[in-house]
Amino acid sequence: MDIKITQVESGKLKPKPADESNLGFGDILTDHMFTMKYEKSKGWFNPRIGPYENISIDPAAMAIHYGQEIFEGLKAYRAKDGGIYLFRPKDNFERFNRSAIRVCMAEVDIDTAMKGMKELILLDRDWVPRSPGTSLYIRPTMIATEPHLGVRPANEYLFFIIIGPVGAYYKEGLNPVKIYVEDFYVRAAQGGTGEAKTAGNYAASLLAAEKAKEKGFTQVLWLDARERKYVEEVGTMNMFFVIGNEVITAPLSGSILSGITRDSVMKIVKDWGIKVSERPVSIDEVIKAAEDGSLKEAFGTGTAAVISPVGQITYMGEDHIISEGKMGDLSQRLYNEIISIQYQEKADPYGWTERID
């Protein structure tokens, strides 16, 4: 499908951030957006790039009433050679379609979606920041727009992509964060929608996250819904523990997100000859390892933060300091490796990056 492009008039362009060291995350958005519509009778149609603007939908739109909404998150990076690079973009859109299948939404045409994303980035290329640690965040989203009050899958959808320059996701940056282990509320259960990147999962996490923040914690570490025993993930990240000589992360059992950074970390660690296991790990095993000194590191992985070291885990009112509250050697090495690949500071042996300009 051909993509129609309507540019914002030069006199109406938004002012760009003057200070890239203070971008924050998620508050600044560029001049344009990509949209594409779907109707069951005709499939996807009308792909276009136009001015960033409000979306008008019917008050009875099914996304509002029945939660059919999915999204993705990926980034574009400005390399030292001036080029703009993407990191594993097709993997994000394949996961987007898996989310769509789980909540009975229309799958997007990946080639059209990626073409629209690239043309959008190139149109707003001056928004891609150049300062170290900054990037352009990309948010593909789909909502059910059919006006209907009654529980069933919608027949009409809107797919759109918005983008904006970002800095560090956590205010701590690479300083270790404090994690609160939630043993009452649950985010998702096996058989539910936990493996999909859908809005309802995040709504379910908000109350516990707010309670944790009130106590001074950065994020919540979720346990399994059935027994409140096994570690699953942090609200915005997959979770890894280094116990002895083993790097451990929870298996993809249907209740946690299949993270792109998670997968990247596992491939890199294996290539480094370090034992990495996808296996159930109980919170009791983690706490015992923290107490006897065999828990060497803990860190989260995700597109937004890349690698986020964990310096403290609090469970049942007891604080457990990890790696002396500092970023561990493996966490630092992984962060350096992934960032170096993303910004083209070293060769990409995996073919994960793609230059688009």
N, C-alpha and C positions, 0 to 999 in steps of 0.2 A: 504494500500500500504506500502511495505517495503521502508525504507528510507536508501539510500546508503550514507555512511559517508566517506569522504576523508579528513584526517587531514593534516594541515600544518606541514611541517618538523620542528623539534624542533629548528634548527638553523635559521629558517626563521620567527619565531614568532615576532610579534611587541613588542617593549618595552611598558610596562604598566606605567601609570602615577605614578610618585613618590609622588606627592602632591595632595591628594584627596580633599583638601580644595579649590583647584583652577581648578576644572574640566571644568567649563563652561557648555554649553549645545549644543550638536549636532556636535561637531568637532572631537571627538575621537570615533573610531569604532573598533570593535574587530577583531580577526583573521579569523573568519568564517562567512558564510551566508547560509541561506536556500533558495533553489529555487525549483520551480515546474512549469511545462509547461502545456498548454492547447491547444488542437485543437478540433474544433467542431465535427470532425468525430470520435474522440476517447476519448474525455473528458480529465480529468487531468491525467498526467503521469510524470514519471521521477522525483519523489521527491528526493532531495539530499541535503546533507550538504557538503560544500567544502570551499576552501580558499576564503576569501573576495577578490573580483577582479572586474575589469571593466566588464560591460555588453556590448556585441556587438549586435547591431540591425541594420537592413536595414535602409538606409536614408528615405525610403518611409514608415517606420513603422507608423501605424495609430495613435499611441499615440502622435507622434510628430506633426502631421498635424491636428488631430481632437479632441485632448484633452481627449482621453479615458485613464484616470489615476486616481486611487483612493488609499488611504492609511489610516492607523490607527496609533494610538499612545497609548502605555501602558507601564507599568514599572514592573520590578522585584526588590524585596527589600531584603536586607540582614538583618535578624533579629538578636537579641542579642544571640539567641540560635545557631547562625551560619547557620540556615536554610535559603533557598531562597524561597520567597513567591511571588505569583502573586495576583493581585487585580482585580476581576471581568473580567477575560480574555475572557470568552465566550461571555460576553456582547459586548466586542470590536469586536469580529469576526462576531457576528450577525449584528452589525451595519455596518461592512465592507460589508457584503452581501447585506444589504439594499442599500448601496451606489452603489454596482455593478448593482443592478436591475435598479436604477435610471438612470445610464449612459449606460445601455444595454451591460454590461460586464458579463462574466461567473461568477456564484457564486462559491466560493471555497468550498471544502469539509472541514467543520470546524474541524472534528476529526483529519484529516491528517494535516491540518495547525497547530493546537494546538500541536499535537505530534511533528511536525518538530520544532516548536518554543521552546518547552521544551527541546528537545534534543540539540538544538543549544545553549541554555542558559547553560545547564549542561556541554557541551563541552568547553564553554568559561567561566566557572563558576569563574575562578580566576579574571575575569574582573569585577565581581559584587562588587562594592565598599562597604566599611564597615563604613565609617565616617558618623556622623549624618547629615541628610539632603541630602544624596546622594542616588543614585539608578542606575539601569540599564535600559536605555530607549530602547524600542522595537518598530521597525517601519516595520510593514507588508505593502507591496505595491503591486499593480498590474498595469501593462501597456499593452496596445495593441501592439503586435509585428508584426502582419500581414502586409506585404508590399503591400499597395494599395492606389492609389490616387483617391478618390471618397468617398462621405459622406455616410457612412452606418456603422453599428456595425461591428467590426472586428471578425474574426473567429479564431484568435490565440492570446494567452495571456501568459505573464510571471508573475508569482507570486513569490515574494521574501521577505525575512525578514532579516534585518540588525539590529545590536544591539550595544550599546555603553554606557559607564559610564557617568553619568551627575550629575551636582550640581543644583543650583538654576536656574530657567529659566530666571527670571528678575534679573538684577544686583542689584536691590533694595532689593532682598530677601523678607522678610516679612514687610519691610517698605512700607507704602502706596504709591501707584503709582498715577500719574497724567493722567487724561483721557480727551481727546478732543472729543467733540460731533461733528460728521460730519453731516452737513446739506445740502451738495451738492452732493457729490459722494454717490453711494449706493453699497453695497456688493452683495445683492441678493434680489430677489422679490418672493412673493408667486407664486407658479407654476413653479419656476425655480429650480436650483440645490442647493439652500442654505442648505438644510437638508442633503446633501451628503458630504462626506469628499473627495472631488475631487479637483484636482490641480487648476482648473479654478477659483474656489471661492477665493482662496488665491491670485492668480494673480490679480483678480479684486480689492483686498483690498490694494495692495502695494502702489499705488500712494498716496492715502489719508494718509496711515500710515507713509510714508516718509515725507510728508508735516507736519504731526503732530510732528514727531520726530525733525524736523528742528526748531519747535517752543518750544521744550523742554518737549514734552509729551511722555509718555511711550506707550500708545495705543490709538486707535480710538474706540469710542462708536458709533455703527451704528444705524440709524433710519430706519423705514420702507420705502420701495421704493416708495410707492404710495403717501403718504401724508407728508413724512419727519416729522412725528409726534410722532410715537410710538417707544419706546426703543426696540431694538432687542438684539444684543450681542456685545461683544468686539471682536477684531480680532482673539484672541486666547482663548477666554473664554466666557462662559455663564455669565450673569450678574444678580446680586441680589441687591435689595434695602430693607432696614429695615425702614419702614415709620410707625411711631407710634408703635403699637404692632403687626404689620403685616410684614411678610417677603414675598417679591414679586419678581417673575421672569416672563419673557415673556413666553407666551404659545408656544408650538411646532406647529406653523402654517404652516410649510413647508419651511420657509426661514432661519431658524437657526438650528444649530446642536443639536442633542439630546445627550447632554453631559452625560457621565457616572458619573463624579463627581457631576454634576448638580443633577442627580437622587439620588445619595448617600446623598447629602446635604438635599434634600427635605424629604427623608425618616427619616433621623436623626432628623431634626427639628420637624417634626410631632411627633416623639416618645418623644421628649422633651416637648410636649404639647404647642408648639408655633404655632400660626396661620401662615400657609404658603399658598400663592395663586399663581396659574398660571393664570395670567390675563394680558390683555393689560395695559401697564402703559405708559402714555405720558411723553415726556421730560418736558412739562410744569408742570405736577404733581410733577415730581422729583425736578425741580428748585423751585417751590413754597414750597415744603417740606423742601428744603435746607434753604430757606429764613426764614421760620417761625419756624425752629428748630425741626420739626417733622421727618426729615430725620436723623435717628440715625446712620446708617451705609450704606456703599455700598461696595460690594466685587465681584470679579470675581471667577469663578470656572473652573478648567480644569486639565487634567492629568499632564501637565507639571508643573504648579505652585501650584496645589492643591487649596489653597485659597489665593487670592491676594487682600488685602485691598486697597480700593480707597480712597485717602485722598483729592483729588481735582477733580472736574468736571468743565470744561470750555465750555460754550455754548454762542454763539453770542457775543464773546469777553469778557464775564464776568466770573470771577473765583468764584467758590463756594466751600468753604472748608467744608469737611465732617468729623465729629467726631474729630474736632480740629486737623485734619491732622494726627491722630494716628490710630492704628489698634483698631477696636471696640471689645467689649467684646464677641459678638456672633461670629465674624470672628475668633478671637483667639480660642474660645472654639471649633468651628468646625474644625479648623486646627489641634488642639491638638487631637481631637477625631479621625479624619480620619487617621492622621499620626500614632497614637497609634495602630490603627487596622492594618494598612499596615505593620508596623514593629513588630507586635505581642507583643506590650508592654501592651496590654490589650485584654480581650476576644473579639472575633468577633461574636456578636449576630446575624449577618445577613447571615453568611456563604459566605462572599464575598472573603475571601482569600483562597489560595490553596498552600500548600507546594509541591515543585517539586523535592526536593533532598532527 
